[in-house]
Amino acid sequence: MRRLTVLQLLPALGSGGVERSTLEIAAALVRGGHQSVVVSAGGRLVDSLLRGGSEHIELDIGRKSLATLRHVFALRRIIRQYQPDIVHARSRLPAWLAWLAMRGLAMPRPHFVTTVHGLNSPGWYSSIMTRGERVICVSGSVRAHVLSHWPVTRPANLVIIERGIDAAHFCPAPEGRPASTGPRRLLMPGRGTRLKGHEAALNLLADLRTSGCDARLSLLGTREPGREAYVAEIEAIAAKLGVTDALEISPPVHDVLSAYRQADLVLQLSAKPEAFGRTVVEALCTGTPVVGWNHGGVGELLGQYFPEGQVALGDRQALLATTLSVLAQPRPAPPINPQSLAAMQAQTLKVYESLIA
């Protein structure tokens, strides 16, 4: 296959599954001898992207404002300069800007690819994510959501590519899991947003302590710049519940492997259904069990790999009972065989190459 130029677009390179997927595909492109260019407003992952051999163009294409429409012209200049074979949009506003930018180009235009990373709200605004020549869905739940809410979408254009996990990296510690002594350690990775279900985790922490279980909760990745008001809200809830001394709120880290290995249990309590739920398979690969709401991609993955961790959405008593049951099990979570990172990268590049071919 000839050398490709691929332009990926997303709001920013801060933290989250969209950002990580962007870097993973950028790395695969560079490794395959292709040119990888990413357009975003920047963020803490830019350095990692550049070290991997990709280029980054800083453009604030994720700010929801009419003023952002001016970036259509900048994007058009970028596309003319790089002449990409593929424009790959990973979020709605960047996708609209790319779509409009390419409308003003002479034929032949770049091929347009989108990835639906979330269960987007139905309606015209989200429909842009279904307009790709190929629409990558990160789970079966996402594909079903797209076809349900945008029935004019051609099923042949939809490709399910689950997010890949480097199972060789996310593996149990070589020395095994030490016997649990002292407080039970609960880990909930996730951005500082109400949708991630932090209040449900705090209620669980309070319920565990009331039931006599000495537990500690770590909210990893929640303390971010711009999220100060939300973190203060979490701290206020913790104080009201009397669990401040058992709570840790920390910023994102590049490698969560040690956090998974040190935890007795990982929580996935997003109020809104997740499209995939990468933390579920990452944690299970390390041998750490997961308890989460049984909906969306999280429910799909727990049903496949660890059904004893499924809890009906919003059932506080069942969440407590399931957590106590899982914590009481002496064995680690069973080994699983999820989609590999290399397979996810290869499948995505195959989508690009199929359009060129």
C-alpha positions in Angstrom: 0.0 0.0 0.0 1.3 3.4 -0.9 2.2 5.9 1.9 -1.0 7.6 3.3 -1.5 10.9 4.9 -4.1 10.8 7.6 -5.6 13.9 9.3 -7.3 13.1 12.7 -9.5 15.7 14.3 -10.7 16.0 17.9 -11.4 18.8 20.4 -8.3 18.5 22.5 -5.6 16.1 23.6 -6.2 16.1 27.4 -7.5 12.8 28.8 -10.1 10.2 27.9 -10.7 7.3 25.5 -11.1 9.5 22.4 -7.7 11.0 23.0 -6.0 7.7 23.7 -7.5 6.1 20.6 -6.2 9.0 18.6 -2.6 8.5 19.8 -2.8 4.7 19.3 -3.8 5.1 15.6 -1.3 7.9 15.1 1.4 5.5 16.5 0.3 2.7 14.1 0.4 5.1 11.1 3.9 6.2 11.9 5.0 2.6 12.5 3.6 1.7 9.1 5.5 4.5 7.3 2.5 6.8 6.9 2.2 10.5 7.7 0.1 11.2 10.8 -1.3 14.7 11.5 -3.6 15.6 14.4 -5.6 18.8 14.7 -6.8 19.8 18.2 -6.7 22.5 20.8 -3.7 20.9 22.4 -3.3 19.4 25.9 -1.1 17.2 28.0 -0.9 14.4 25.5 0.6 16.5 22.7 4.2 15.8 23.8 3.5 12.0 23.6 2.0 12.5 20.2 5.1 14.4 18.9 7.5 11.9 20.5 5.7 9.2 18.5 6.5 10.9 15.2 3.2 12.6 14.4 2.6 16.2 13.7 0.2 18.4 15.7 -1.6 21.5 14.5 -3.2 23.6 17.3 -6.6 24.8 16.4 -9.5 25.2 18.9 -12.1 23.1 16.9 -14.0 21.8 19.9 -15.4 25.0 21.4 -19.2 25.2 21.0 -19.5 28.7 19.8 -20.6 30.3 16.5 -17.1 31.9 16.5 -15.6 28.4 16.0 -17.1 28.3 12.5 -14.2 30.6 11.4 -11.9 27.6 11.7 -13.5 26.1 8.6 -11.2 28.3 6.5 -8.2 27.3 8.6 -9.0 23.7 8.2 -9.5 24.1 4.5 -6.0 25.6 4.3 -4.6 22.7 6.3 -6.2 20.2 4.0 -4.9 21.9 0.9 -1.4 22.0 2.4 -1.2 18.4 3.5 -3.5 16.9 0.9 -4.5 14.0 3.2 -5.9 10.8 1.8 -8.1 10.4 4.9 -9.8 13.0 7.2 -10.8 11.1 10.3 -13.2 13.0 12.7 -13.6 11.7 16.2 -16.1 14.3 17.6 -19.2 16.1 16.4 -18.1 19.7 16.1 -14.7 18.9 14.5 -16.6 16.6 12.1 -18.9 19.4 11.1 -16.0 21.8 10.6 -14.2 19.2 8.5 -17.3 18.5 6.5 -17.8 22.2 5.7 -14.1 22.7 4.9 -14.1 19.9 2.4 -17.3 21.1 0.7 -15.2 24.1 -0.5 -12.5 21.9 -2.1 -12.3 20.8 -5.7 -12.5 17.1 -6.4 -11.0 14.7 -5.6 -11.5 15.3 -1.9 -10.1 13.3 1.0 -12.1 10.3 2.1 -14.1 11.1 5.2 -14.1 8.7 8.2 -15.8 9.1 11.5 -15.6 7.2 14.8 -18.6 7.2 17.0 -17.0 7.0 20.5 -20.2 7.7 22.4 -23.9 7.2 22.5 -24.6 10.6 21.1 -27.9 12.4 21.6 -30.4 11.8 18.8 -30.9 14.6 16.3 -29.5 16.6 13.5 -26.3 17.8 15.3 -25.1 14.3 16.0 -26.0 13.0 12.5 -22.7 14.3 11.2 -21.0 11.3 12.8 -23.0 9.0 10.5 -21.9 10.8 7.3 -18.5 9.2 7.0 -17.8 7.0 4.0 -16.9 4.6 6.8 -18.4 5.0 10.3 -16.3 3.2 13.0 -18.4 2.1 16.0 -16.5 1.2 19.1 -19.0 -1.5 20.2 -22.1 -3.3 19.2 -24.1 -1.0 21.5 -22.9 2.0 19.4 -23.8 0.3 16.1 -27.3 -0.4 17.4 -27.7 3.1 18.7 -26.7 4.6 15.3 -29.1 2.4 13.3 -31.9 3.1 15.8 -31.7 6.9 15.8 -30.4 7.6 12.3 -32.1 4.8 10.3 -31.0 6.3 6.9 -27.5 5.3 7.7 -26.2 2.6 5.3 -25.4 -0.5 7.4 -22.6 -1.4 5.0 -20.8 1.8 6.0 -20.7 0.8 9.7 -17.7 -1.0 11.0 -17.4 -2.3 14.5 -13.9 -1.9 15.9 -13.7 -2.3 19.6 -11.1 -0.3 21.5 -8.0 -2.4 21.8 -6.1 -3.3 25.0 -2.4 -4.0 25.3 -2.9 -7.2 27.3 0.8 -7.7 27.6 0.9 -4.4 29.5 -2.3 -4.6 31.4 -1.4 -7.9 33.1 -1.3 -9.1 36.7 1.8 -8.2 38.7 4.5 -10.9 38.2 4.6 -11.5 42.0 0.8 -12.0 42.1 -1.8 -10.1 44.1 -0.8 -9.7 47.8 -3.2 -10.8 50.4 -5.6 -7.9 51.3 -4.8 -6.4 54.7 -6.1 -3.2 56.1 -8.7 -1.0 54.2 -10.2 -2.3 51.0 -9.1 -0.1 48.1 -11.7 1.0 45.6 -10.6 2.7 42.4 -12.8 4.7 40.0 -10.9 6.1 37.0 -12.7 8.9 35.1 -12.8 12.5 34.1 -14.2 15.2 36.4 -17.7 15.2 35.0 -21.0 14.4 36.7 -21.8 11.8 34.0 -19.1 9.5 35.4 -21.2 8.8 38.5 -19.0 10.0 41.3 -21.9 10.6 43.7 -23.0 7.0 43.3 -19.4 5.9 44.2 -19.4 8.2 47.3 -22.8 6.8 48.4 -21.3 3.3 48.0 -18.3 4.3 50.1 -20.5 5.5 52.9 -22.7 2.4 52.7 -19.6 0.1 52.9 -18.3 1.9 56.0 -21.7 1.8 57.6 -21.8 -2.0 57.0 -18.5 -2.4 58.7 -16.2 -2.6 55.7 -13.2 -0.4 56.1 -12.9 1.0 52.5 -11.0 3.7 50.8 -12.0 5.3 47.4 -9.6 6.8 44.9 -11.1 9.0 42.1 -8.3 8.9 39.6 -8.3 11.5 36.8 -11.0 13.6 38.3 -8.9 16.6 39.5 -8.3 18.4 36.2 -7.8 22.1 35.3 -11.2 23.7 34.7 -13.0 21.1 36.9 -12.4 22.9 40.2 -16.0 23.7 40.8 -17.0 20.1 40.2 -14.3 18.7 42.5 -15.5 21.1 45.2 -19.0 19.7 44.7 -17.6 16.1 45.2 -15.8 17.2 48.3 -18.9 18.8 49.7 -20.9 15.5 49.1 -18.1 13.5 50.8 -18.1 15.8 53.8 -21.9 15.5 54.1 -21.6 11.7 54.0 -18.7 11.7 56.5 -16.2 10.0 54.2 -13.7 12.7 53.5 -11.0 10.9 55.3 -11.5 7.8 53.1 -11.5 9.7 49.8 -8.6 10.6 47.4 -9.2 12.8 44.3 -6.2 12.8 42.0 -5.3 14.1 38.5 -4.9 12.0 35.4 -1.8 9.9 35.0 -0.2 8.5 31.9 -0.1 4.9 33.1 -2.9 3.5 35.4 -1.4 0.0 35.5 -0.1 0.3 39.1 -3.4 1.9 40.2 -5.3 -1.1 38.8 -2.9 -3.6 40.4 -3.1 -2.0 43.8 -6.9 -1.8 43.9 -9.1 -4.5 45.3 -12.0 -3.4 43.1 -12.6 -1.0 40.2 -15.9 0.8 39.8 -17.6 1.8 36.6 -20.7 3.8 37.5 -21.3 6.2 34.6 -24.8 7.6 34.8 -24.9 7.8 31.0 -24.3 4.6 29.1 -20.7 4.3 28.0 -20.1 3.4 24.4 -17.4 1.0 25.3 -15.8 1.1 28.8 -12.1 0.5 28.3 -11.4 0.6 32.1 -13.5 -2.6 32.5 -11.2 -4.7 30.3 -8.0 -3.0 31.4 -8.8 -3.7 35.1 -9.9 -7.3 34.4 -6.7 -7.9 32.4 -4.7 -7.0 35.5 -6.7 -9.5 37.6 -8.7 -6.8 39.4 -12.5 -7.3 39.5 -14.9 -4.7 38.3 -18.4 -3.7 39.5 -20.5 -1.5 37.3 -23.9 -0.5 36.1 -25.4 -3.0 33.6 -26.0 -0.7 30.7 -24.3 0.4 27.5 -20.8 -0.8 26.7 -19.9 -1.4 30.3 -22.9 -3.8 30.8 -21.9 -5.5 27.5 -18.3 -6.1 28.6 -19.2 -7.2 32.1 -21.7 -9.6 30.7 -19.0 -11.1 28.5 -16.1 -11.1 30.9 -17.3 -10.7 34.5 -21.1 -11.1 34.9 -20.9 -11.2 38.7 -19.9 -7.5 38.6 -23.2 -6.4 36.9 -25.6 -4.2 38.9 -29.0 -2.8 37.7 -28.6 0.9 37.0 -29.3 3.0 40.1 -29.9 0.1 42.5 -28.0 1.4 45.5 -28.7 -1.7 47.7 -27.7 -4.1 44.9 -24.5 -2.1 44.4 -23.6 -2.5 48.0 -24.4 -6.2 48.1 -22.5 -6.9 44.8 -19.5 -5.0 46.0 -19.4 -6.9 49.3 -19.8 -10.2 47.5 -17.0 -9.5 45.0 -14.7 -8.2 47.8 -15.3 -11.4 49.7 -14.1 -13.5 46.9 -10.5 -14.7 47.5 -9.8 -15.3 43.9 -8.9 -12.6 41.4 -11.0 -11.9 38.3 -10.7 -14.6 35.7 -8.2 -14.1 32.9 -9.8 -12.6 29.8 -8.9 -12.3 26.1 -10.1 -8.9 24.9 -9.5 -7.2 21.5 -5.8 -6.5 21.3 -4.4 -3.0 20.7 -2.5 -4.3 17.6 -5.7 -5.8 16.2 -7.6 -2.5 16.7 -4.8 -0.6 15.0 -4.7 -3.0 12.1 -8.4 -3.0 11.6 -8.5 0.8 11.5 -5.7 1.1 9.0 -7.5 -1.5 6.9 -10.5 0.8 6.8 -8.3 3.6 5.5 -6.7 1.3 2.9 -10.0 0.0 1.7 -11.1 3.5 0.8 -7.9 4.2 -1.1 -8.0 0.9 -2.9 
